[in-house]
Amino acid sequence: MPGGNYYYDLRLINCTSNTLYRGTVTFFRPLLLTMSLYPNPAQDYVEVDLQQQEDSVAGPRPLPEDLQLAVVSLQGEMVLRREGIAFPMRLDVRALPEKEYVLLLRHGNRLERQRLLLRR
């Protein structure tokens, strides 16, 4: 089942066919995304790919448009940021010092994290 809003019409009927309750229930199922980085540890570039859970009925769906990617040091400093990105992408990390980072992917109110190690 893909992410998004789902609506269900409910009706509670007793044994004499009288409707006791009728209403609509709404729930939201978030889109499930998995991010992969390679190579990791990286030297100059890192390939970032994004996979989403596929719906067995509808097949692959387009990725959300509100994706934001950030590279953050372990001290919390944002050292790189990209918006409006397409996947797979090649991220140039040559300007970053050799150490460990966290790559963050924000989509809506969800946040995916992957550790990234730079070695030269």
C-alpha positions as CSV (number, residue, x, y, z in Angstrom):
1,M,0.0,0.0,0.0
2,P,1.7,3.3,-1.1
3,G,1.9,6.4,1.1
4,G,-0.8,8.9,1.2
5,N,-4.3,9.6,2.5
6,Y,-6.8,6.7,2.7
7,Y,-10.5,7.1,3.3
8,Y,-12.9,4.4,4.5
9,D,-16.7,4.7,4.7
10,L,-18.0,2.8,7.7
11,R,-21.5,1.7,8.4
12,L,-22.7,-0.2,11.5
13,I,-25.9,-2.1,10.9
14,N,-27.9,-4.1,13.5
15,C,-29.7,-7.3,12.8
16,T,-32.9,-5.5,11.7
17,S,-31.0,-3.6,9.0
18,N,-31.2,-0.3,10.9
19,T,-28.1,1.9,10.5
20,L,-26.6,2.7,13.9
21,Y,-23.6,4.5,12.7
22,R,-22.3,5.9,9.4
23,G,-19.1,7.9,8.9
24,T,-15.8,8.2,7.1
25,V,-12.5,7.4,8.7
26,T,-9.3,9.0,7.3
27,F,-5.8,7.9,8.0
28,F,-2.4,8.9,6.5
29,R,0.2,6.3,5.6
30,P,3.7,7.8,5.1
31,L,5.7,7.1,2.0
32,L,8.5,4.7,3.0
33,L,11.9,5.6,1.5
34,T,15.3,4.0,1.8
35,M,18.5,5.8,1.0
36,S,21.7,4.2,0.0
37,L,25.2,5.6,-0.4
38,Y,28.1,4.2,-2.3
39,P,31.0,4.1,-2.0
40,N,31.0,4.5,1.7
41,P,33.7,5.4,2.8
42,A,34.0,7.9,-0.1
43,Q,36.9,10.0,-1.4
44,D,35.7,12.6,-4.0
45,Y,32.1,11.6,-4.9
46,V,29.3,9.7,-3.3
47,E,26.4,8.2,-5.3
48,V,23.1,8.7,-3.4
49,D,20.1,6.6,-4.5
50,L,16.6,6.5,-3.1
51,Q,14.3,3.5,-3.2
52,Q,10.7,3.5,-2.2
53,Q,8.3,0.8,-1.2
54,E,6.5,-0.2,-4.3
55,D,2.7,-0.7,-4.5
56,S,2.1,-4.2,-5.9
57,V,-1.1,-3.0,-7.7
58,A,-0.1,0.5,-9.0
59,G,3.6,-0.1,-9.4
60,P,6.3,2.5,-8.8
61,R,5.2,6.0,-8.0
62,P,7.0,9.3,-8.6
63,L,9.2,10.5,-5.7
64,P,7.9,13.5,-3.7
65,E,8.9,16.9,-5.0
66,D,9.8,18.4,-1.6
67,L,13.0,16.4,-1.1
68,Q,15.8,18.2,0.7
69,L,19.3,16.7,1.2
70,A,21.9,17.9,3.7
71,V,25.3,16.8,4.9
72,V,25.9,17.5,8.5
73,S,29.0,17.1,10.6
74,L,28.8,15.1,13.9
75,Q,29.1,18.5,15.7
76,G,25.8,19.5,14.0
77,E,27.2,21.9,11.4
78,M,25.4,21.8,8.0
79,V,28.2,21.7,5.4
80,L,26.2,20.9,2.3
81,R,22.6,21.3,1.2
82,R,20.6,20.5,-1.9
83,E,16.9,21.0,-2.7
84,G,14.8,19.9,-5.7
85,I,17.0,16.9,-6.3
86,A,16.6,13.9,-8.6
87,F,17.8,10.4,-7.8
88,P,20.2,8.7,-8.3
89,M,22.5,11.6,-7.8
90,R,26.3,12.1,-7.6
91,L,27.3,14.3,-4.7
92,D,30.7,16.1,-4.9
93,V,32.4,15.9,-1.5
94,R,35.9,17.0,-2.5
95,A,35.6,20.3,-0.6
96,L,34.7,18.5,2.7
97,P,37.4,17.6,5.2
98,E,38.1,13.9,5.8
99,K,35.9,12.8,8.7
100,E,32.5,11.3,9.5
101,Y,29.2,13.0,8.5
102,V,25.5,12.3,8.5
103,L,23.6,12.6,5.3
104,L,20.0,13.7,6.0
105,L,17.1,13.4,3.6
106,R,13.9,15.3,4.5
107,H,10.6,14.6,2.7
108,G,7.6,16.2,4.3
109,N,7.8,15.7,8.0
110,R,10.0,12.5,7.7
111,L,13.7,12.3,8.0
112,E,16.0,9.6,6.7
113,R,19.6,9.4,8.0
114,Q,22.8,7.6,6.7
115,R,26.3,7.9,8.0
116,L,28.9,9.0,5.5
117,L,32.7,8.6,6.0
118,L,35.2,10.5,3.9
119,R,38.7,9.0,3.6
120,R,41.4,10.3,1.3
